Amino acid sequence: ELTENGLVQHADQTIVILKALKDIGIKIAIDDFGTGYTSLNFLLRLPIDTIKIDGSFIQKINGHGEEAIIAAAIAIGKSLRQGVVAEGIESRHQLDYLKDNKCTEGQGFYLGRPMTAEEFTNLLATDRQIQLRQDSTLSSQPLSQQAEAWP
């Protein structure tokens, strides 16, 4: 994961390095998408796999019309055939909005609390489920396999 601002500082050199990393199979994500100065033209040039929408935007999902930028970011990522991850999901309302707008990946306290490497290894090994806040669970299946089955 690289921050949006970090990518634009030495743009041409960054693109060369990112392409070399992609060539050896490393997946690349832009973290904190929407908070920096990435132009759409520059975004097209970047060899990235995923954009991660900054949690500050997710916190604005409130039903008062401030969600348009999130829908636009999801649409941009999807149209560029990139993965789109919503950061900072903290409520069922936010999760529902993201699902309704076809965002299939997310992270945040609503989906699961931080855990140690050992706890995470056990989660993956046992296929148990993480209890979410309120009434939902999240299995250890990748979210990409749960896209239609988000809680």
C-alpha positions as CSV (number, residue, x, y, z in Angstrom):
1,E,0.0,0.0,0.0
2,L,1.2,3.4,-1.0
3,T,-0.4,6.7,-0.1
4,E,-1.7,8.9,-2.8
5,N,0.6,11.8,-1.9
6,G,3.6,9.5,-1.8
7,L,2.9,8.4,-5.4
8,V,2.9,11.9,-6.9
9,Q,6.2,13.2,-5.4
10,H,8.5,11.5,-8.0
11,A,5.8,10.4,-10.5
12,D,7.9,9.1,-13.4
13,Q,10.3,7.2,-11.2
14,T,7.5,5.9,-9.1
15,I,5.7,4.4,-12.2
16,V,8.9,2.7,-13.3
17,I,9.4,1.1,-9.9
18,L,5.7,0.1,-9.6
19,K,5.8,-1.6,-13.0
20,A,8.9,-3.6,-11.9
21,L,7.1,-4.7,-8.8
22,K,4.0,-5.7,-10.7
23,D,6.2,-7.7,-13.1
24,I,7.3,-9.9,-10.2
25,G,3.8,-10.4,-9.0
26,I,3.4,-7.8,-6.2
27,K,-0.1,-6.4,-5.9
28,I,-0.2,-2.6,-5.4
29,A,-2.8,-0.5,-3.7
30,I,-3.3,3.2,-3.3
31,D,-4.1,3.9,0.4
32,D,-6.1,7.0,1.6
33,F,-7.6,7.5,-1.9
34,G,-9.3,10.8,-2.3
35,T,-7.2,12.7,0.2
36,G,-4.3,13.6,-2.1
37,Y,-3.5,15.2,-5.4
38,T,-3.8,12.3,-7.8
39,S,-5.2,13.5,-11.1
40,L,-7.4,11.1,-13.1
41,N,-4.8,11.2,-15.9
42,F,-2.1,10.1,-13.4
43,L,-4.3,7.4,-12.0
44,L,-4.6,5.9,-15.5
45,R,-0.8,5.7,-15.8
46,L,-0.4,3.9,-12.4
47,P,0.0,0.1,-12.5
48,I,-2.2,-0.4,-9.5
49,D,-4.6,-3.2,-8.5
50,T,-6.6,-1.6,-5.7
51,I,-7.8,1.8,-4.5
52,K,-8.6,2.1,-0.8
53,I,-11.1,4.8,-0.1
54,D,-10.1,6.8,2.9
55,G,-12.1,6.3,6.1
56,S,-12.7,10.0,6.4
57,F,-15.1,9.7,3.4
58,I,-16.8,6.6,4.8
59,Q,-17.5,8.5,8.0
60,K,-19.6,10.9,6.0
61,I,-22.1,8.3,5.0
62,N,-25.0,9.9,6.8
63,G,-27.9,10.2,4.4
64,H,-27.4,14.0,3.9
65,G,-26.0,13.8,0.4
66,E,-22.3,13.7,1.2
67,E,-21.9,10.2,-0.1
68,A,-21.6,11.2,-3.8
69,I,-17.8,11.3,-3.7
70,I,-17.8,7.7,-2.4
71,A,-20.0,6.5,-5.2
72,A,-17.8,8.3,-7.6
73,A,-14.6,6.7,-6.2
74,I,-16.2,3.2,-6.4
75,A,-17.2,3.9,-10.0
76,I,-13.8,5.1,-10.9
77,G,-12.1,2.0,-9.4
78,K,-14.6,-0.4,-11.0
79,S,-14.3,1.2,-14.4
80,L,-10.5,0.9,-14.3
81,R,-10.9,-2.7,-13.3
82,Q,-9.3,-2.2,-9.9
83,G,-10.3,-3.5,-6.6
84,V,-12.0,-1.0,-4.3
85,V,-11.7,-1.2,-0.5
86,A,-13.6,1.0,1.9
87,E,-11.6,1.8,5.0
88,G,-13.0,2.6,8.4
89,I,-16.4,0.9,8.2
90,E,-17.9,1.4,11.7
91,S,-21.6,0.9,11.3
92,R,-24.2,-1.2,9.6
93,H,-25.5,1.9,7.8
94,Q,-22.1,2.5,6.2
95,L,-21.8,-1.2,5.2
96,D,-25.3,-1.2,3.6
97,Y,-24.5,1.9,1.6
98,L,-21.2,0.4,0.4
99,K,-22.9,-2.9,-0.6
100,D,-25.7,-1.0,-2.4
101,N,-23.0,0.8,-4.4
102,K,-21.2,-2.4,-5.3
103,C,-18.1,-2.0,-3.1
104,T,-17.2,-5.6,-2.4
105,E,-14.3,-5.1,0.0
106,G,-14.0,-3.3,3.3
107,Q,-12.2,-3.0,6.6
108,G,-13.0,-1.4,9.8
109,F,-14.0,-2.0,13.4
110,Y,-17.6,-3.0,12.3
111,L,-16.1,-5.9,10.4
112,G,-13.6,-7.0,12.9
113,R,-11.3,-5.7,15.6
114,P,-7.5,-5.9,15.2
115,M,-6.0,-9.3,16.1
116,T,-2.6,-10.8,16.6
117,A,-0.9,-12.8,13.9
118,E,-1.6,-15.9,15.9
119,E,-5.3,-15.1,16.2
120,F,-5.5,-14.4,12.5
121,T,-3.7,-17.6,11.6
122,N,-6.2,-19.5,13.8
123,L,-9.1,-17.8,12.1
124,L,-7.9,-18.8,8.7
125,A,-7.1,-22.4,9.7
126,T,-10.4,-23.1,11.4
127,D,-12.9,-21.3,9.1
128,R,-14.6,-19.9,12.2
129,Q,-16.6,-16.7,12.1
130,I,-15.9,-13.3,13.6
131,Q,-18.7,-11.8,15.6
132,L,-19.5,-8.3,14.4
133,R,-21.2,-5.6,16.2
134,Q,-25.0,-5.8,16.3
135,D,-26.4,-8.8,14.3
136,S,-23.8,-9.9,11.8
137,T,-20.9,-12.2,11.3
138,L,-18.0,-12.3,8.9
139,S,-16.5,-15.6,7.9
140,S,-12.8,-16.2,7.2
141,Q,-13.7,-16.5,3.5
142,P,-12.2,-13.8,1.4
143,L,-14.6,-10.9,1.0
144,S,-14.3,-11.4,-2.8
145,Q,-16.0,-14.7,-2.3
146,Q,-18.7,-13.1,-0.1
147,A,-19.5,-10.2,-2.3
148,E,-23.1,-11.1,-2.5
149,A,-23.3,-12.3,1.0
150,W,-22.0,-9.3,3.0
151,P,-23.6,-9.2,6.4
